[in-house]
Amino acid sequence: MAAAAAAAAPTRAEVLSLFRSLIRTAKQFSDYNIREYTRRRAVDAFRENRALADAPAAAAAFAEGKKQLEVAKRQAVVYSLYAPKSKSVMELKVQ
């Protein structure tokens, strides 16, 4: 029974919710480079898996995405403890 539930393809709403959660978590990083890397990694992974047709592959990709979300959340907490004192050159405003 658990194997059948694990192989069920996630719904569009679940996938979009996971994507939004990954993007929201990426915004929590104070360091520009880490924030942009996390955002870019999420977007690239979703583009790469956009065309998955079979349910087991889609379910596996969704499960991997959920694991990555948990890792990103933990890392956001750790990085917030050691936030850089100054902003990156990319974040400075041109006057």
Backbone atoms as SQL, in Angstrom:
CREATE TABLE atoms (id INTEGER PRIMARY KEY, chain TEXT, resi INTEGER, resn TEXT, atom TEXT, x REAL, y REAL, z REAL);
INSERT INTO atoms VALUES
  (1, 'A', 1, 'MET', 'N', 0.818, -1.190, 0.000),
  (2, 'A', 1, 'MET', 'CA', 0.000, 0.000, 0.000),
  (3, 'A', 1, 'MET', 'C', 0.865, 1.259, 0.000),
  (4, 'A', 2, 'ALA', 'N', 1.935, 1.278, 0.793),
  (5, 'A', 2, 'ALA', 'CA', 2.803, 2.447, 0.864),
  (6, 'A', 2, 'ALA', 'C', 3.539, 2.668, -0.457),
  (7, 'A', 3, 'ALA', 'N', 3.899, 1.573, -1.125),
  (8, 'A', 3, 'ALA', 'CA', 4.594, 1.701, -2.397),
  (9, 'A', 3, 'ALA', 'C', 3.679, 2.306, -3.460),
  (10, 'A', 4, 'ALA', 'N', 2.401, 1.958, -3.419),
  (11, 'A', 4, 'ALA', 'CA', 1.451, 2.519, -4.386),
  (12, 'A', 4, 'ALA', 'C', 1.252, 4.007, -4.131),
  (13, 'A', 5, 'ALA', 'N', 1.226, 4.406, -2.873),
  (14, 'A', 5, 'ALA', 'CA', 1.058, 5.822, -2.548),
  (15, 'A', 5, 'ALA', 'C', 2.309, 6.618, -2.913),
  (16, 'A', 6, 'ALA', 'N', 3.468, 6.004, -2.756),
  (17, 'A', 6, 'ALA', 'CA', 4.720, 6.680, -3.072),
  (18, 'A', 6, 'ALA', 'C', 4.885, 6.861, -4.580),
  (19, 'A', 7, 'ALA', 'N', 4.300, 5.954, -5.372),
  (20, 'A', 7, 'ALA', 'CA', 4.439, 6.023, -6.821),
  (21, 'A', 7, 'ALA', 'C', 3.412, 6.953, -7.457),
  (22, 'A', 8, 'ALA', 'N', 2.434, 7.431, -6.702),
  (23, 'A', 8, 'ALA', 'CA', 1.424, 8.322, -7.253),
  (24, 'A', 8, 'ALA', 'C', 2.064, 9.662, -7.598),
  (25, 'A', 9, 'ALA', 'N', 1.771, 10.132, -8.790),
  (26, 'A', 9, 'ALA', 'CA', 2.340, 11.404, -9.232),
  (27, 'A', 9, 'ALA', 'C', 1.741, 12.546, -8.419),
  (28, 'A', 10, 'PRO', 'N', 2.557, 13.526, -8.048),
  (29, 'A', 10, 'PRO', 'CA', 2.032, 14.674, -7.301),
  (30, 'A', 10, 'PRO', 'C', 1.139, 15.525, -8.195),
  (31, 'A', 11, 'THR', 'N', 0.183, 16.202, -7.588),
  (32, 'A', 11, 'THR', 'CA', -0.711, 17.068, -8.357),
  (33, 'A', 11, 'THR', 'C', 0.020, 18.348, -8.737),
  (34, 'A', 12, 'ARG', 'N', -0.548, 19.071, -9.660),
  (35, 'A', 12, 'ARG', 'CA', 0.033, 20.349, -10.089),
  (36, 'A', 12, 'ARG', 'C', 0.113, 21.317, -8.909),
  (37, 'A', 13, 'ALA', 'N', -0.917, 21.330, -8.073),
  (38, 'A', 13, 'ALA', 'CA', -0.932, 22.221, -6.904),
  (39, 'A', 13, 'ALA', 'C', 0.193, 21.875, -5.934),
  (40, 'A', 14, 'GLU', 'N', 0.444, 20.584, -5.740),
  (41, 'A', 14, 'GLU', 'CA', 1.527, 20.168, -4.843),
  (42, 'A', 14, 'GLU', 'C', 2.886, 20.586, -5.395),
  (43, 'A', 15, 'VAL', 'N', 3.062, 20.431, -6.685),
  (44, 'A', 15, 'VAL', 'CA', 4.329, 20.797, -7.319),
  (45, 'A', 15, 'VAL', 'C', 4.550, 22.305, -7.228),
  (46, 'A', 16, 'LEU', 'N', 3.519, 23.090, -7.520),
  (47, 'A', 16, 'LEU', 'CA', 3.639, 24.548, -7.436),
  (48, 'A', 16, 'LEU', 'C', 3.890, 24.997, -6.000),
  (49, 'A', 17, 'SER', 'N', 3.262, 24.330, -5.051),
  (50, 'A', 17, 'SER', 'CA', 3.478, 24.655, -3.648),
  (51, 'A', 17, 'SER', 'C', 4.932, 24.385, -3.255),
  (52, 'A', 18, 'LEU', 'N', 5.483, 23.270, -3.702),
  (53, 'A', 18, 'LEU', 'CA', 6.877, 22.944, -3.427),
  (54, 'A', 18, 'LEU', 'C', 7.801, 23.986, -4.061),
  (55, 'A', 19, 'PHE', 'N', 7.517, 24.371, -5.291),
  (56, 'A', 19, 'PHE', 'CA', 8.331, 25.373, -5.978),
  (57, 'A', 19, 'PHE', 'C', 8.306, 26.698, -5.225),
  (58, 'A', 20, 'ARG', 'N', 7.119, 27.153, -4.840),
  (59, 'A', 20, 'ARG', 'CA', 7.006, 28.411, -4.101),
  (60, 'A', 20, 'ARG', 'C', 7.729, 28.328, -2.762),
  (61, 'A', 21, 'SER', 'N', 7.647, 27.190, -2.101),
  (62, 'A', 21, 'SER', 'CA', 8.336, 27.019, -0.817),
  (63, 'A', 21, 'SER', 'C', 9.854, 27.096, -0.997),
  (64, 'A', 22, 'LEU', 'N', 10.364, 26.501, -2.060),
  (65, 'A', 22, 'LEU', 'CA', 11.800, 26.557, -2.322),
  (66, 'A', 22, 'LEU', 'C', 12.245, 27.997, -2.604),
  (67, 'A', 23, 'ILE', 'N', 11.462, 28.724, -3.378),
  (68, 'A', 23, 'ILE', 'CA', 11.802, 30.115, -3.693),
  (69, 'A', 23, 'ILE', 'C', 11.734, 30.973, -2.429),
  (70, 'A', 24, 'ARG', 'N', 10.699, 30.765, -1.604),
  (71, 'A', 24, 'ARG', 'CA', 10.568, 31.502, -0.341),
  (72, 'A', 24, 'ARG', 'C', 11.743, 31.214, 0.587),
  (73, 'A', 25, 'THR', 'N', 12.143, 29.966, 0.647),
  (74, 'A', 25, 'THR', 'CA', 13.270, 29.587, 1.493),
  (75, 'A', 25, 'THR', 'C', 14.557, 30.212, 0.959),
  (76, 'A', 26, 'ALA', 'N', 14.717, 30.270, -0.351),
  (77, 'A', 26, 'ALA', 'CA', 15.908, 30.890, -0.940),
  (78, 'A', 26, 'ALA', 'C', 15.996, 32.362, -0.553),
  (79, 'A', 27, 'LYS', 'N', 14.879, 33.041, -0.457),
  (80, 'A', 27, 'LYS', 'CA', 14.863, 34.465, -0.094),
  (81, 'A', 27, 'LYS', 'C', 15.298, 34.704, 1.352),
  (82, 'A', 28, 'GLN', 'N', 15.300, 33.669, 2.168),
  (83, 'A', 28, 'GLN', 'CA', 15.675, 33.818, 3.574),
  (84, 'A', 28, 'GLN', 'C', 17.186, 33.916, 3.782),
  (85, 'A', 29, 'PHE', 'N', 17.980, 33.530, 2.787),
  (86, 'A', 29, 'PHE', 'CA', 19.428, 33.606, 2.926),
  (87, 'A', 29, 'PHE', 'C', 19.867, 35.064, 2.851),
  (88, 'A', 30, 'SER', 'N', 20.705, 35.477, 3.784),
  (89, 'A', 30, 'SER', 'CA', 21.163, 36.869, 3.797),
  (90, 'A', 30, 'SER', 'C', 22.290, 37.101, 2.792),
  (91, 'A', 31, 'ASP', 'N', 23.055, 36.083, 2.484),
  (92, 'A', 31, 'ASP', 'CA', 24.161, 36.208, 1.542),
  (93, 'A', 31, 'ASP', 'C', 23.633, 36.134, 0.108),
  (94, 'A', 32, 'TYR', 'N', 23.990, 37.124, -0.694),
  (95, 'A', 32, 'TYR', 'CA', 23.504, 37.216, -2.076),
  (96, 'A', 32, 'TYR', 'C', 23.843, 35.959, -2.881),
  (97, 'A', 33, 'ASN', 'N', 25.092, 35.507, -2.801),
  (98, 'A', 33, 'ASN', 'CA', 25.529, 34.363, -3.608),
  (99, 'A', 33, 'ASN', 'C', 24.769, 33.092, -3.258),
  (100, 'A', 34, 'ILE', 'N', 24.580, 32.837, -1.981),
  (101, 'A', 34, 'ILE', 'CA', 23.849, 31.650, -1.548),
  (102, 'A', 34, 'ILE', 'C', 22.387, 31.758, -1.942),
  (103, 'A', 35, 'ARG', 'N', 21.814, 32.937, -1.751),
  (104, 'A', 35, 'ARG', 'CA', 20.402, 33.171, -2.093),
  (105, 'A', 35, 'ARG', 'C', 20.158, 32.923, -3.580),
  (106, 'A', 36, 'GLU', 'N', 20.999, 33.498, -4.423),
  (107, 'A', 36, 'GLU', 'CA', 20.818, 33.347, -5.869),
  (108, 'A', 36, 'GLU', 'C', 21.107, 31.920, -6.330),
  (109, 'A', 37, 'TYR', 'N', 22.105, 31.272, -5.726),
  (110, 'A', 37, 'TYR', 'CA', 22.400, 29.881, -6.076),
  (111, 'A', 37, 'TYR', 'C', 21.208, 28.983, -5.748),
  (112, 'A', 38, 'THR', 'N', 20.641, 29.177, -4.564),
  (113, 'A', 38, 'THR', 'CA', 19.510, 28.346, -4.147),
  (114, 'A', 38, 'THR', 'C', 18.308, 28.565, -5.058),
  (115, 'A', 39, 'ARG', 'N', 18.040, 29.823, -5.396),
  (116, 'A', 39, 'ARG', 'CA', 16.921, 30.135, -6.291),
  (117, 'A', 39, 'ARG', 'C', 17.156, 29.537, -7.678),
  (118, 'A', 40, 'ARG', 'N', 18.361, 29.740, -8.192),
  (119, 'A', 40, 'ARG', 'CA', 18.689, 29.229, -9.531),
  (120, 'A', 40, 'ARG', 'C', 18.635, 27.702, -9.582),
  (121, 'A', 41, 'ARG', 'N', 19.101, 27.064, -8.509),
  (122, 'A', 41, 'ARG', 'CA', 19.086, 25.593, -8.430),
  (123, 'A', 41, 'ARG', 'C', 17.657, 25.066, -8.456),
  (124, 'A', 42, 'ALA', 'N', 16.755, 25.745, -7.734),
  (125, 'A', 42, 'ALA', 'CA', 15.347, 25.328, -7.711),
  (126, 'A', 42, 'ALA', 'C', 14.719, 25.483, -9.096),
  (127, 'A', 43, 'VAL', 'N', 14.941, 26.618, -9.716),
  (128, 'A', 43, 'VAL', 'CA', 14.357, 26.863, -11.039),
  (129, 'A', 43, 'VAL', 'C', 14.889, 25.854, -12.052),
  (130, 'A', 44, 'ASP', 'N', 16.190, 25.614, -12.036),
  (131, 'A', 44, 'ASP', 'CA', 16.791, 24.661, -12.976),
  (132, 'A', 44, 'ASP', 'C', 16.261, 23.242, -12.768),
  (133, 'A', 45, 'ALA', 'N', 16.112, 22.834, -11.514),
  (134, 'A', 45, 'ALA', 'CA', 15.614, 21.480, -11.240),
  (135, 'A', 45, 'ALA', 'C', 14.176, 21.321, -11.725),
  (136, 'A', 46, 'PHE', 'N', 13.356, 22.337, -11.530),
  (137, 'A', 46, 'PHE', 'CA', 11.975, 22.233, -11.989),
  (138, 'A', 46, 'PHE', 'C', 11.899, 22.251, -13.511),
  (139, 'A', 47, 'ARG', 'N', 12.738, 23.027, -14.164),
  (140, 'A', 47, 'ARG', 'CA', 12.770, 23.021, -15.633),
  (141, 'A', 47, 'ARG', 'C', 13.230, 21.669, -16.166),
  (142, 'A', 48, 'GLU', 'N', 14.215, 21.106, -15.503),
  (143, 'A', 48, 'GLU', 'CA', 14.760, 19.810, -15.924),
  (144, 'A', 48, 'GLU', 'C', 13.702, 18.707, -15.816),
  (145, 'A', 49, 'ASN', 'N', 12.880, 18.772, -14.782),
  (146, 'A', 49, 'ASN', 'CA', 11.893, 17.719, -14.546),
  (147, 'A', 49, 'ASN', 'C', 10.498, 18.068, -15.059),
  (148, 'A', 50, 'ARG', 'N', 10.387, 19.119, -15.828),
  (149, 'A', 50, 'ARG', 'CA', 9.086, 19.562, -16.322),
  (150, 'A', 50, 'ARG', 'C', 8.399, 18.512, -17.193),
  (151, 'A', 51, 'ALA', 'N', 9.164, 17.785, -17.963),
  (152, 'A', 51, 'ALA', 'CA', 8.597, 16.865, -18.943),
  (153, 'A', 51, 'ALA', 'C', 8.465, 15.430, -18.432),
  (154, 'A', 52, 'LEU', 'N', 8.591, 15.214, -17.135),
  (155, 'A', 52, 'LEU', 'CA', 8.445, 13.852, -16.619),
  (156, 'A', 52, 'LEU', 'C', 7.015, 13.369, -16.841),
  (157, 'A', 53, 'ALA', 'N', 6.887, 12.243, -17.520),
  (158, 'A', 53, 'ALA', 'CA', 5.556, 11.741, -17.864),
  (159, 'A', 53, 'ALA', 'C', 5.114, 10.598, -16.960),
  (160, 'A', 54, 'ASP', 'N', 6.028, 9.730, -16.600),
  (161, 'A', 54, 'ASP', 'CA', 5.621, 8.570, -15.805),
  (162, 'A', 54, 'ASP', 'C', 5.519, 8.926, -14.318),
  (163, 'A', 55, 'ALA', 'N', 4.528, 8.351, -13.679),
  (164, 'A', 55, 'ALA', 'CA', 4.213, 8.660, -12.278),
  (165, 'A', 55, 'ALA', 'C', 5.356, 8.332, -11.317),
  (166, 'A', 56, 'PRO', 'N', 6.016, 7.181, -11.441),
  (167, 'A', 56, 'PRO', 'CA', 7.108, 6.895, -10.490),
  (168, 'A', 56, 'PRO', 'C', 8.255, 7.902, -10.561),
  (169, 'A', 57, 'ALA', 'N', 8.624, 8.312, -11.767),
  (170, 'A', 57, 'ALA', 'CA', 9.709, 9.286, -11.917),
  (171, 'A', 57, 'ALA', 'C', 9.295, 10.642, -11.353),
  (172, 'A', 58, 'ALA', 'N', 8.048, 11.039, -11.605),
  (173, 'A', 58, 'ALA', 'CA', 7.548, 12.309, -11.072),
  (174, 'A', 58, 'ALA', 'C', 7.479, 12.265, -9.550),
  (175, 'A', 59, 'ALA', 'N', 7.050, 11.137, -9.003),
  (176, 'A', 59, 'ALA', 'CA', 6.976, 10.991, -7.548),
  (177, 'A', 59, 'ALA', 'C', 8.372, 11.019, -6.930),
  (178, 'A', 60, 'ALA', 'N', 9.330, 10.396, -7.590),
  (179, 'A', 60, 'ALA', 'CA', 10.709, 10.392, -7.087),
  (180, 'A', 60, 'ALA', 'C', 11.300, 11.801, -7.119),
  (181, 'A', 61, 'ALA', 'N', 11.061, 12.521, -8.204),
  (182, 'A', 61, 'ALA', 'CA', 11.558, 13.899, -8.314),
  (183, 'A', 61, 'ALA', 'C', 10.904, 14.793, -7.256),
  (184, 'A', 62, 'PHE', 'N', 9.621, 14.587, -7.012),
  (185, 'A', 62, 'PHE', 'CA', 8.900, 15.365, -5.998),
  (186, 'A', 62, 'PHE', 'C', 9.460, 15.069, -4.611),
  (187, 'A', 63, 'ALA', 'N', 9.710, 13.806, -4.324),
  (188, 'A', 63, 'ALA', 'CA', 10.281, 13.427, -3.025),
  (189, 'A', 63, 'ALA', 'C', 11.671, 14.030, -2.855),
  (190, 'A', 64, 'GLU', 'N', 12.468, 14.025, -3.907),
  (191, 'A', 64, 'GLU', 'CA', 13.797, 14.636, -3.850),
  (192, 'A', 64, 'GLU', 'C', 13.683, 16.141, -3.625),
  (193, 'A', 65, 'GLY', 'N', 12.705, 16.766, -4.251),
  (194, 'A', 65, 'GLY', 'CA', 12.476, 18.197, -4.042),
  (195, 'A', 65, 'GLY', 'C', 12.111, 18.515, -2.602),
  (196, 'A', 66, 'LYS', 'N', 11.300, 17.657, -1.998),
  (197, 'A', 66, 'LYS', 'CA', 10.926, 17.868, -0.593),
  (198, 'A', 66, 'LYS', 'C', 12.137, 17.712, 0.321),
  (199, 'A', 67, 'LYS', 'N', 13.010, 16.762, -0.007),
  (200, 'A', 67, 'LYS', 'CA', 14.247, 16.592, 0.774),
  (201, 'A', 67, 'LYS', 'C', 15.122, 17.836, 0.650),
  (202, 'A', 68, 'GLN', 'N', 15.232, 18.347, -0.573),
  (203, 'A', 68, 'GLN', 'CA', 16.043, 19.543, -0.802),
  (204, 'A', 68, 'GLN', 'C', 15.462, 20.761, -0.086),
  (205, 'A', 69, 'LEU', 'N', 14.143, 20.831, 0.008),
  (206, 'A', 69, 'LEU', 'CA', 13.497, 21.924, 0.736),
  (207, 'A', 69, 'LEU', 'C', 13.876, 21.875, 2.210),
  (208, 'A', 70, 'GLU', 'N', 13.864, 20.692, 2.790),
  (209, 'A', 70, 'GLU', 'CA', 14.229, 20.556, 4.204),
  (210, 'A', 70, 'GLU', 'C', 15.696, 20.928, 4.422),
  (211, 'A', 71, 'VAL', 'N', 16.559, 20.529, 3.507),
  (212, 'A', 71, 'VAL', 'CA', 17.975, 20.892, 3.604),
  (213, 'A', 71, 'VAL', 'C', 18.133, 22.413, 3.514),
  (214, 'A', 72, 'ALA', 'N', 17.436, 23.030, 2.572),
  (215, 'A', 72, 'ALA', 'CA', 17.526, 24.484, 2.399),
  (216, 'A', 72, 'ALA', 'C', 17.015, 25.219, 3.637),
  (217, 'A', 73, 'LYS', 'N', 15.949, 24.715, 4.243),
  (218, 'A', 73, 'LYS', 'CA', 15.427, 25.353, 5.460),
  (219, 'A', 73, 'LYS', 'C', 16.451, 25.278, 6.588),
  (220, 'A', 74, 'ARG', 'N', 17.069, 24.133, 6.758),
  (221, 'A', 74, 'ARG', 'CA', 18.089, 23.996, 7.805),
  (222, 'A', 74, 'ARG', 'C', 19.275, 24.906, 7.532),
  (223, 'A', 75, 'GLN', 'N', 19.698, 24.952, 6.279),
  (224, 'A', 75, 'GLN', 'CA', 20.832, 25.802, 5.928),
  (225, 'A', 75, 'GLN', 'C', 20.515, 27.283, 6.103),
  (226, 'A', 76, 'ALA', 'N', 19.283, 27.684, 5.841),
  (227, 'A', 76, 'ALA', 'CA', 18.888, 29.081, 6.029),
  (228, 'A', 76, 'ALA', 'C', 19.028, 29.475, 7.492),
  (229, 'A', 77, 'VAL', 'N', 18.670, 28.570, 8.386),
  (230, 'A', 77, 'VAL', 'CA', 18.820, 28.843, 9.818),
  (231, 'A', 77, 'VAL', 'C', 20.295, 28.967, 10.183),
  (232, 'A', 78, 'VAL', 'N', 21.105, 28.047, 9.698),
  (233, 'A', 78, 'VAL', 'CA', 22.535, 28.083, 10.001),
  (234, 'A', 78, 'VAL', 'C', 23.166, 29.351, 9.439),
  (235, 'A', 79, 'TYR', 'N', 22.857, 29.690, 8.196),
  (236, 'A', 79, 'TYR', 'CA', 23.432, 30.883, 7.583),
  (237, 'A', 79, 'TYR', 'C', 22.954, 32.152, 8.281),
  (238, 'A', 80, 'SER', 'N', 21.749, 32.146, 8.841),
  (239, 'A', 80, 'SER', 'CA', 21.269, 33.332, 9.548),
  (240, 'A', 80, 'SER', 'C', 22.064, 33.569, 10.827),
  (241, 'A', 81, 'LEU', 'N', 22.608, 32.511, 11.405),
  (242, 'A', 81, 'LEU', 'CA', 23.432, 32.651, 12.608),
  (243, 'A', 81, 'LEU', 'C', 24.783, 33.285, 12.288),
  (244, 'A', 82, 'TYR', 'N', 25.257, 33.092, 11.071),
  (245, 'A', 82, 'TYR', 'CA', 26.567, 33.593, 10.665),
  (246, 'A', 82, 'TYR', 'C', 26.443, 34.528, 9.464),
  (247, 'A', 83, 'ALA', 'N', 25.494, 35.432, 9.522),
  (248, 'A', 83, 'ALA', 'CA', 25.242, 36.350, 8.411),
  (249, 'A', 83, 'ALA', 'C', 26.435, 37.280, 8.215),
  (250, 'A', 84, 'PRO', 'N', 26.779, 37.589, 6.974),
  (251, 'A', 84, 'PRO', 'CA', 27.897, 38.504, 6.731),
  (252, 'A', 84, 'PRO', 'C', 27.564, 39.913, 7.226),
  (253, 'A', 85, 'LYS', 'N', 28.575, 40.612, 7.680),
  (254, 'A', 85, 'LYS', 'CA', 28.369, 41.966, 8.219),
  (255, 'A', 85, 'LYS', 'C', 28.132, 42.994, 7.117),
  (256, 'A', 86, 'SER', 'N', 28.748, 42.770, 5.969),
  (257, 'A', 86, 'SER', 'CA', 28.596, 43.722, 4.876),
  (258, 'A', 86, 'SER', 'C', 27.859, 43.063, 3.714),
  (259, 'A', 87, 'LYS', 'N', 27.285, 43.903, 2.885),
  (260, 'A', 87, 'LYS', 'CA', 26.555, 43.390, 1.727),
  (261, 'A', 87, 'LYS', 'C', 27.513, 43.032, 0.603),
  (262, 'A', 88, 'SER', 'N', 27.041, 42.185, -0.258),
  (263, 'A', 88, 'SER', 'CA', 27.800, 41.816, -1.437),
  (264, 'A', 88, 'SER', 'C', 27.831, 43.003, -2.409),
  (265, 'A', 89, 'VAL', 'N', 28.812, 43.032, -3.279),
  (266, 'A', 89, 'VAL', 'CA', 28.907, 44.081, -4.282),
  (267, 'A', 89, 'VAL', 'C', 27.654, 44.074, -5.161),
  (268, 'A', 90, 'MET', 'N', 27.084, 42.897, -5.372),
  (269, 'A', 90, 'MET', 'CA', 25.888, 42.773, -6.210),
  (270, 'A', 90, 'MET', 'C', 24.663, 43.423, -5.569),
  (271, 'A', 91, 'GLU', 'N', 24.681, 43.595, -4.251),
  (272, 'A', 91, 'GLU', 'CA', 23.533, 44.168, -3.555),
  (273, 'A', 91, 'GLU', 'C', 23.644, 45.665, -3.332),
  (274, 'A', 92, 'LEU', 'N', 24.820, 46.239, -3.576),
  (275, 'A', 92, 'LEU', 'CA', 25.009, 47.672, -3.387),
  (276, 'A', 92, 'LEU', 'C', 24.263, 48.448, -4.448),
  (277, 'A', 93, 'LYS', 'N', 23.651, 49.547, -4.037),
  (278, 'A', 93, 'LYS', 'CA', 22.894, 50.373, -4.984),
  (279, 'A', 93, 'LYS', 'C', 23.815, 51.386, -5.635),
  (280, 'A', 94, 'VAL', 'N', 23.652, 51.564, -6.923),
  (281, 'A', 94, 'VAL', 'CA', 24.448, 52.534, -7.673),
  (282, 'A', 94, 'VAL', 'C', 23.780, 53.894, -7.488),
  (283, 'A', 95, 'GLN', 'N', 24.607, 54.881, -7.173),
  (284, 'A', 95, 'GLN', 'CA', 24.033, 56.232, -6.966),
  (285, 'A', 95, 'GLN', 'C', 24.280, 57.131, -8.126);
